[in-house]
Amino acid sequence: MTVSRPALVAASATVVLWASAFVSIRSAGAAYSPGALALGRLLVGALVLVAFSVVRREGLPPRHAWPGILLSGVLWFGGYMVLLNWGERAVDAGTAAMVVNVGPILIALLSSRLLGEGLPVSLVAGLAVSFAGAVVVGMSMSGGGGSSVLGVLLCLLAAIAYASGVVAQKPALRHASALQVTTYGCLVGAVACLPFAGQLVSQVARAPVPATLNVVYLGVFPTALAFTTWAYALARTTAGRMGATTYVVPALVVLLSWLLLGELPGALTLAGGALCLAGVAVSRSRRFTAREHRAAVLRAGNAVLRRGPRPGTPDGSAGA
């Protein structure tokens, strides 16, 4: 399945914005608890998305899109964000990025099993290379030994929620637009996080302005904009290939941490980031799965049969 240039641009925007979210979560996490941060981010994102949907006159998604919207809203918009915020309170950003990047492997496996997308050799190779890079990045950034078992488990659960949400979202995009799926998924996630409303109200009152601005940023850009560009690109390629694209995130987290937080990446971190990028390039290369190869052979054979025998010999062959 080829990917159009607009879809590649959309996927690139998503990756950059999601990488920036790791830095913003670290900044806002000192003033906001995991649930309050997730709810605040989702409320801001939902406000922006609903306003844009009204301007675009998108309307309600079709009935067949709702199962995927509900599942992705609860698992990805709600569960993933709470778990990631909680996990980043116990582990550093590099370790969080490493563990969460188990997600693309789970996406590839789930989409192969549930969506029938297949596992191209290039995708499997790219996943292996990029995951190795993510491990290197995580190890290089967690040398202080501060990673806790609880934090790693929370990030792993976040990866599972993320992967499940992506696979649930893919079928919904067959029936509804990217903006519809994102808007109502965000609303579902916000509703799921309403039990944290009391925490959000009390923490907004005493949080410093920079922390609150980070919550607003998370809602507008990594949520409203990035989830929409993700859905746009996901509708135009396979879930497995889109999942592999997010392996760029750990490398970008390193760069943004260096630029915004003054953390100079070491040689090992840069090497891991290079592996992440190389894996994405490998996963994007075109390779046939065995199923695709058989289908191509059958199509070619059927085409020959439809054309009938060629003149020149009794059996239709032209001869040597």
Secondary structure by P-SEA (a helix, b strand, c coil): ccccaaaaaaaaaaaaaaaaaaaaaaaacccccaaaaaaaaaaaaaaaaaaaaaaaccccccccaaaaaaaaaaccccaaaaaaaaaaacccaaaaaaaacaaaaaaaaaaaacccccccaaaaaaaaaaaaaaaaaaaaaaccccccaaaaaaaaaaaaaaaaaaaaaaaaaacccaaaaaaaaaaaaaaaaccaaaaaaaaaacccaaaaaaaaaaaccccccaaaaaaaaaacccaaaaaaaacaaaaaaaaaaaacccccccaaaaaaaaaaaaaaaaaabbbbcaaaaaaaaaaaaaaaaaaccccccccccccc
